[in-house]
Structures are given as structure tokens and as C-alpha cells.
């Protein structure tokens, strides 16, 4: 059955019940077909037996004569919903349209399989639905106040011969569209509209049914959003043959137009500006058209921001609906008239500046004598600016000390002058600023150096924070009207404009200090002319010709300009040939001497010649470098790297400029032997547990040497990869004195390194494991004794690697397990035989007594 497949044409399961005069849409779809994705459809109609052609998607001449007019007017049409689905739409269906409708699809399949048409029965019933308002059909108008309640009624009934259900929805017109409020569905469920869920759960919106098919909408706590036109929308639903609900028609009637008078709370004045120590007078007005008995509850709030909520604001004073006012010393709240409430703040202060707003709630009496809050509103905030009584004064800034050179001191004095109209509750603080001066009209924002708060505590800015904490920049108050800034050692980065800001602080009612005024001084420019630092370094070789083993000596002469009392630090570097294996990067830092004449060995690693290099200061601007017992490996270019230092603040030295000397070359012309190194193994492929023998063979070309006049440092390395793409691992080394050094190993295998002849060195790996594979090579450092008896180190020589492969010996791996298994099996078999024999011999033996018979010969039959 999984391979059975054919075209399937589907229409809804009938009968389809529709109301006369409504629009009907009958869907038809096809699936599991071959051919093009877009399929064609033909619709036919039959009242009894014969079908009449209605409309087709592909043949314009398909329509029969009696349907041509309706199809031409568009009363009957096809609406395609997808490539494989259409809908037959019949507008204003009539009883004559009741019957069977057949949907068929022309075949596009390679083989005829499945069904190519489907039928559905359509039943047309009369319109029995009636919807009306509470008073005829004309809508009423309701004018209510915010917080009131109202009820609206509509009647809906049906006389349909079929078993239908009604769906009643109350709607409110919002703009040009209708919005659902509350529905009683055809399944008997209450369904609030979007945005009305909370009010439905709280009971402020209800839908009740009454006698005579009436549906009543009750709205409590009406707000301004509840104003507008209300209508009752009723739809009729029937359950189809497939069990689903289908809407067959819908009617509506407008019930009423409701207008809600909004209650507003307004502060009578807009933005207010008052002077310190005056009174602030604000009035809160409540606008409402409510004529009955009500009481207002008023609360005044203060906030520093207009965007703060009531929870963030400060409650100043309140009056409940019984006219009980909360207590306050400097703030009073009075009831001016029925809808006005006055807030009076006496002796205002600068801290009273901010935003004021009032919140009012309307309370109405209930039948049981209690009070009920119907509406609550908050006014827009009013900005109140309290102007402080500012003192009058001027600020003058001058430089008592200006630098002429770098690291000279700088001192600025900020003085308060012409002080007038100041009270005893005024104090002054200072803030110091720096602004870099750029050529042209470029503007640079000022940077805060330090400021004082109302308690004269120093607050540091981001610029120069570390120098201030180290005491290089000092802030002080020389007198009541003078503040000073002193830079102990002025640098070039300190050049620019400096200005001060004097702030006046006033004491308030709560003994807090609030800034009332800022006065900025004219800037003072700190500048001195400078020239670029220049540094020249010349290296000279004192001995033009020398041979290996002699002393190399060179001097570095330094000259500088525009540097105040300089000192120099010197670093000797060597650029070795790229063939030197000891330093693949090329440049080596040998020895240095700092500006305090402290010598330090840098990257000099020859432990046999720790005292072989010397760097000393000959004069203030001349330095001498010596290297004793030079060797061939010392060949290269030598330079002096000099740094000039000038005195900085606090006895520190500041780097001024760097210089590099010309190179001095050390080159040895030798006619000695040439060494070559190779690695050999008779068995580069071995099995686990065996011993691997690797030979490092040194060959010599040219002038022969006695064995006592040469020695070698040999190091063995391994790269655990096939392509030499990993870092080499040092296995073991043998120095020229015969001392063997092995690296730490993780496996169970062991190493041995020995010299087997004057020019051959053997590395043995005992008990090889699989992780001992890889490329192995040796690095040889030759040492040759010269005619003077001095040992000279030759350049390192690296041999071509040889790959060592470690395999597993299957026979040896399984030999012992097999022998043990065979032995155990033999022992167990013998033991089993012994146990069986003993059991049968001693434990299971049974005595059988036989009856004795006489041994008589039988008589032959002839004798018988």
C-alpha cells in the first residue's frame, strides 16, 4: 500500500448550511498529482440528477447559458488561494442555489489513478436572525463623568430551522475601527477583548443575559478611554458535518454613544522662579463636571527630575477626603474653594529647586455610608527655580615662578579680590584646570587637575593623578583668599594654559553646603622654548687586526645637544651570522651599563667566560668594551646602543633620546679543518622493547688535527612527527669534558650516550616504546685548541635527521599470554582427571553380590 498513490480532489464534508442573501465560499483542493504545479478546476451544479456547468479556471466557454449573466456580473467567480486550491464564491445566494456542487480537475497525470472530482451538498435556509437595541433602532447618547458606571442592552434572537448558536460581541469604535470589549461565544464562553482582560477579571466589565433574549453590558469605573460609539455584533453559527463550527451570517446594531468628561488636575502657575529666603505659593485646581456630593484627596510631591514616578518622588504634604492635613513646620496646605488647594512653602532654599506636582483623587459616598474612590489624577510637574543670594567677587591668577628649562619649578597663585555682599555662611573653594594650546584655532577641552569640595577636601582629576599622589604637584591654601598650585619639576607635557575657578558655597537650613556661584580666572600660559634633542654615537676599534684568542677592544664616544646635564646608559649588542645555531634571531644583548654606572650582563650565556666581557666608563662621554679570549663563534657586527637621560623630578632620571653607533665587525680568517656531522643507524626500524642504536659521526676535511687538540659538545634531539613541524625535544647531551646530561622522560624507556671513538658518539634507547618514534638528529659544537693553547669554539653543526620507527612485535606480545593459558588449561585438565579418578575409585565404589550358579553343561537335543 505504500506504493499506491493517486490524485485526490477534496471539498468540505456536506451538507453546507448557508443563509439566503449571504456570500458563500466553497473550497476545493487537489493533491498527489503529476504534471505542472498549477492545476485547473471545473465547477458544476445539480438540483436533481443532471449537472450544469458553472465556471472553469481554464476554459472561458465552459459556463452554461443560465449562469453566464451571474458569472459576468461577478456574482459567481473563482478565487484561487494556491496552485492546487480554489474557492467557488457565490454572492447573494438564493434558495434556487440549493443543491449539489461538483468540483473536478482535468487530468495531467501519466496514469489515471485516484479521484478527479468531488461533490458537496449546499443547503440554503431563510434569514431568521434579528438584532435590535433597547429602544427601537435609534442609538442613545450618554454623558458621564469619569469614574461613573453605565449599562447598555441589546436583543438578539433567531428563528432558523436549523440548530444554530449565537455569538454576541460588544464593540467600541476607536477611531475608524471597532474594538472588541467582551463576547459571549457560540460555545457559551466569555471572552474579553484585547486590553480588557484585567478589567474583566476585576469585575469592572460584565456581560449578562436577561429575559426576552437581551444581552446587557455593564461598565464600572469608566475612564476617558471608554468614550465612543458602542454596538452589538451578533453572528450565527452552525456545527458542520465534520464537527467544526461555521459562521453563516453576522449582523450588528449601534446601541449608544458615550462621552466621558475627564477630571483634570492642574497647577495654576507654570514655571516659577523665586529668590532664596522668599515664600513659594502653588495652587492645585481640580476640573470636573461632577455635580453630586464628592470629596477630594490632595497630595503634593517634590522631585529633582520631571521624569520621576510617584514612588521616586518625595511626599511633601497631604489632605485626605476628610480634610485632615499632615503636619509640617515650613509647609502648609489649605483648601481655598471647592476645587482648589494651596501649597505654601516658607523660607525657601536653593535645595527647594526642582519639580512640584499634585495628585488628586475624587471620592463619592455609597449607599451604605462608606466612601469610594472613583478617579485619581496627577498634574504635570511645575519647575521651580530658587535663585541663591550670590556673593560678588573677582578672581585673579598670576605665576610667581615660571620655568625656563625642563624640570624647573612652576608656581601659580589664585587670589579672591573685590569681595562684596558676602554673609557669614559663605565659604570659597578652588578648582584647577589645564588646557593644551595647539597651533591655529583648534579647541581642546580643559582637563581637571584637582578641585575642593565644600569641606575643603581635595578631589583629584584624571590628569597627573600619579604625580599629585607622589608629591610632584602640590595644592595649598596660603591664606583665606589665596590658593596656590606648585609643580616641583615641570616637563614639556606641562606646557599650556592654566586657570582656576573659585566656587562660593552657601550654608542651608539643614547645615548642608550648596554651591551658589563659580567665577573663572583668566588663563596663564606656561611655555619655554625648546629644541630637539640630538645624540651622536661613534664606535672605534682600537686594534685593527687580531686573531682568535686575543682581546677585542672598542670604544664608544657620545656627543649630545640641547640636553641639560645628560647622563648616558650603554648597551653592547652583537649581530651574529644567520648560520649561528645558538642565536637564530640574529641580535644578542651582551652587556649594559646604566646611567648610574651599574654594569649588568644581559644575554651572555658562556659560563666558561663569565668575566670575559668588560664595559667601563672612561670619560663622561666615552665608554670602552673589552672581550677577552675571543673565539670564532664571537664573529659578527658589534654596536653601542646609547640612551641619554636628563634629571627628572624627585631625583629620578628621565629618558631623553636614543642613539645607535656604527657597526664594528669581528671576522676570523681561519685555515683549520672543516667538520661535518651525519647520523647513522643500522636498524632504523625496530620493535618495542628492543634497543635502538644511533651513531653521530663527525668527519673532518682539510688540515688534520691530533685527537688531543679537538673535543666536541654533542646534543641529541628528537622531533615527534613525520614532517618536522614540531618543536625539537632535547634527549641527552655530552659536553667536551665527558659529562652526560639527560632530560626528564615520561616513559619507561631509558637513554645512554657514550663516546665510542674520537669522532663517533652513540645514543642508545633501551626498551623502546611507541612514543620514541620520530626524527632524531645530533648537534655538534667543535672545540679546537690553537697553537697558543687556547680552546676555540667553532660554530654549531646540525646533522640531517634520521627517522626512527618503532613497531609492535606480535609474537612476543602474545607469547607469554599463550604459554600461561596453555599451562593453566593443562593444569586444570589434569586436576579434573585426578578428581574423577579418585571419585570413581574411592567415593563411588559399590559391592555387588551375585548368586552362585552351578556350572552344568547343557544336554544336546539329540540326547534329550
Helices and strands as residue ranges (DSSP letters): E 8-11, E 16-19, E 24-31, E 42-46, E 52-56, G 65-67, H 68-73, E 76-82, E 85-90, G 95-97, E 99-104, E 117-125, E 129-133, E 140-145, E 150-158, E 164-174, E 177-184, E 190-192, H 197-202, E 205-210, E 214-219, G 224-226, E 228-239, E 245-261, E 264-267, E 272-275, E 280-287, E 295-303, E 314-319, E 331-337, E 340-345, G 350-352, E 354-365, E 371-378, E 382-387, E 392-401, E 410-420, E 426-435, E 447-452, E 458-460, H 465-469, E 473-479, E 482-487, G 492-494, E 496-507, E 513-520, E 524-526, E 534-541, E 552-561, E 567-575, E 587-593, E 599-601, G 607-609, E 613-619, E 622-627, G 632-634, E 636-647, G 649-651, E 653-660, E 664-666, E 674-680, E 685-687, E 692-701, G 707-709, E 710-719, E 729-734, E 740-742, E 750-757, E 760-766, G 770-772, E 774-785, E 791-798, E 802-807, H 810-838, I 839-843
